[in-house]
Amino acid sequence: MKLPHASAGATALIILAAAIALPAPARAQTYDPSYPVCLQVYQGIADFYFECHYRTMAQCAASASGRSAQCVVNPYYGGPKAARDKRQKRPQAY
């Protein structure tokens, strides 16, 4: 005689183990709001990352040349003020 709870528990355990084991660790995608252009570098069909530290498309294109990469506009670029604010911030004494 089978216990229905044992079967459901075993199934749940298998599903949990598969959910933990299958996905690859995701790399955090960061866009630096100080730079208007990002280089999107492809490592595989659905595996890519961004390098956001280019001031112009031409500068980015030179870096992308010969690589599996493309230049894209940074959707989080904050304009020239964002770059200036980032450099000028200083710790405040309390």
Buried (B, 14 or more C-beta within 10 A) or exposed (E): EEEEEEEEEEEEEEEEEEEEEEEEEEEEEEBBBBBBBBBBBEEEEEEBBBBBBBEEBEBBBEBBEEEEBBBBEBEBBBEEEBBEEEEEEEEEEE
